[in-house]
Amino acid sequence: MDISAGIRASLAGRYASALFDLASENGTVTAVESDLETLSKALAESPEFTALTTSPKVGRGDARKTIAALARAMRLSPLTANFLGVLARNRRLAQLPAVIRAFRTIAAAQRGEVTAEVTSAHALTDSQIETLRSKLTAREGRTVKLTTRTDPDLLGGLVVTLGSKRIDASIRTRLNTLAQAMKA
């Protein structure tokens, strides 16, 4: 498996690699990936959960007990629940969002996929997303998995981040470029 050195070198990348290796051995990569998506949504939607993972005031024991209860309530796989326990025991729960991102990258690389983040001023329709996916797949020669988000500050257009490449076709950038050209 080809994993970038940057991912392997980071703390979150090492945890994600270890989790991926264990999931591969157990044949539970899909289940773990689904669990991590659930955790990612929980982190985004629950300030209390985010506080639990980032607060230095929460002791190891309390964090482990709470994480174990949350894992049961969320019906996470045993491997994911154990992994969260390890993060809690090692006081690394704050790394969870980075671990999730690294795991996604590793899993996508294993499947021959590349992940692209698309930021637009307004929510894209399903047909626009599919058109964009097909064009990026043709350009990259690999399956492209898209994640979308909105940023009204763009005014219009798109910003596509594909690995280390960034395609900025936003109106905000065009206006800034025009403003800089007019100053010269």
C-alpha positions in Angstrom: 0.0 0.0 0.0 1.3 3.4 -1.0 0.9 5.8 1.9 2.5 9.2 1.7 5.4 9.8 4.1 3.6 12.8 5.5 0.8 10.7 6.8 3.1 8.1 8.2 5.2 10.7 9.9 2.4 12.5 11.7 1.1 11.3 15.1 -2.5 10.9 13.7 -1.1 9.1 10.7 0.6 6.5 12.9 -2.6 5.9 14.8 -4.6 5.7 11.6 -2.1 3.3 10.0 -2.2 1.0 13.0 -6.0 1.1 13.0 -6.1 0.4 9.3 -3.7 -2.5 9.6 -5.8 -4.1 12.4 -9.0 -3.5 10.4 -7.4 -5.1 7.4 -6.3 -8.1 9.3 -9.8 -8.5 10.8 -11.6 -7.7 7.5 -13.5 -4.9 9.1 -12.2 -1.9 7.1 -15.6 -0.9 5.9 -17.1 -1.2 9.4 -14.4 0.9 10.9 -14.7 3.5 8.1 -18.4 3.7 8.8 -17.7 4.1 12.6 -15.3 6.9 11.9 -17.9 8.7 9.7 -20.3 8.4 12.7 -17.7 9.8 15.0 -16.9 12.6 12.6 -20.5 13.6 12.4 -20.8 13.4 16.2 -17.8 15.7 16.6 -19.3 18.2 14.2 -22.8 18.2 15.8 -22.0 17.9 19.5 -19.9 20.6 21.3 -20.0 18.3 24.4 -18.4 15.4 22.5 -15.8 17.8 21.1 -15.1 19.2 24.6 -14.7 15.6 25.9 -12.0 14.9 23.3 -10.2 18.2 23.7 -10.5 19.3 27.3 -7.4 18.8 29.5 -9.7 18.9 32.5 -11.1 15.5 31.7 -9.1 12.7 33.3 -8.0 9.5 31.6 -10.3 7.4 33.6 -13.4 9.6 33.1 -12.6 9.9 29.4 -12.2 6.1 29.0 -15.5 5.4 30.8 -17.4 8.1 28.8 -15.9 7.0 25.5 -16.8 3.3 26.3 -20.4 4.3 27.0 -20.6 6.5 23.9 -19.2 3.6 21.8 -21.9 1.3 23.1 -24.6 3.9 22.5 -23.3 4.6 18.9 -23.1 0.9 18.3 -19.5 1.1 17.2 -17.6 -2.0 16.2 -15.4 -3.6 19.0 -12.2 -2.6 17.1 -13.2 1.0 16.9 -14.4 1.0 20.5 -11.0 -0.5 21.6 -9.2 2.0 19.5 -11.0 4.9 21.1 -10.1 3.5 24.5 -6.4 3.5 23.5 -6.7 7.1 22.4 -8.3 8.0 25.7 -5.7 6.0 27.7 -2.9 7.8 25.9 -4.6 11.2 26.1 -4.8 11.4 22.3 -8.5 12.0 21.9 -7.8 15.5 20.6 -6.1 13.8 17.6 -9.4 12.0 16.6 -10.4 14.4 13.7 -6.9 14.1 12.3 -6.9 10.3 12.7 -10.2 10.1 10.9 -8.9 12.2 8.0 -5.7 10.1 7.8 -7.7 6.8 7.9 -9.9 8.1 5.1 -6.8 8.8 3.0 -5.3 5.5 3.7 -8.5 3.6 2.9 -9.0 5.5 -0.3 -5.4 4.9 -1.4 -5.9 1.2 -0.7 -9.0 1.2 -3.0 -7.3 3.2 -5.7 -9.4 6.3 -5.0 -8.4 9.9 -4.5 -10.4 12.2 -2.3 -11.3 15.7 -3.4 -12.8 18.4 -1.2 -15.1 20.8 -3.1 -16.0 24.2 -1.6 -18.7 26.2 -3.3 -20.6 29.4 -2.4 -23.9 27.5 -2.6 -24.8 23.9 -2.1 -24.3 21.9 -5.3 -27.1 19.8 -6.8 -26.6 16.0 -7.2 -26.2 16.4 -11.0 -23.5 19.1 -10.5 -21.7 16.8 -8.1 -21.9 13.9 -10.4 -20.6 16.0 -13.4 -17.8 17.3 -11.3 -16.9 13.8 -10.1 -16.8 12.4 -13.7 -14.6 15.2 -14.9 -12.2 14.8 -12.0 -12.1 11.0 -12.5 -11.3 11.5 -16.2 -8.6 14.0 -15.3 -7.0 11.9 -12.5 -7.5 8.5 -14.1 -8.7 7.2 -10.7 -12.0 7.1 -8.9 -12.6 10.4 -7.2 -14.5 10.5 -3.9 -16.0 14.0 -3.3 -16.7 15.8 -0.1 -18.5 19.0 -0.4 -18.9 22.1 1.8 -20.2 25.6 1.3 -18.5 28.9 2.0 -20.6 32.0 1.1 -17.4 34.1 1.1 -16.4 32.6 -2.2 -19.3 34.6 -3.9 -19.5 32.0 -6.7 -17.5 29.3 -8.4 -15.6 26.4 -6.8 -12.4 25.6 -5.0 -11.4 22.0 -5.5 -8.6 20.5 -3.3 -7.4 17.2 -4.8 -4.5 15.8 -2.7 -1.9 18.5 -2.8 -3.4 20.2 -5.9 -5.8 23.1 -5.6 -8.0 24.4 -8.4 -9.4 27.8 -7.4 -12.1 29.0 -9.8 -13.9 31.2 -7.2 -15.2 34.6 -8.0 -13.5 35.9 -4.8 -10.1 34.9 -6.1 -10.8 36.4 -9.5 -11.9 39.7 -7.9 -8.7 39.7 -5.7 -6.6 39.0 -8.8 -8.3 41.8 -10.7 -7.8 44.2 -7.7 -4.1 43.4 -7.5 -3.7 43.9 -11.3 -5.4 47.3 -11.0 -3.0 48.4 -8.2 0.0 47.7 -10.4 
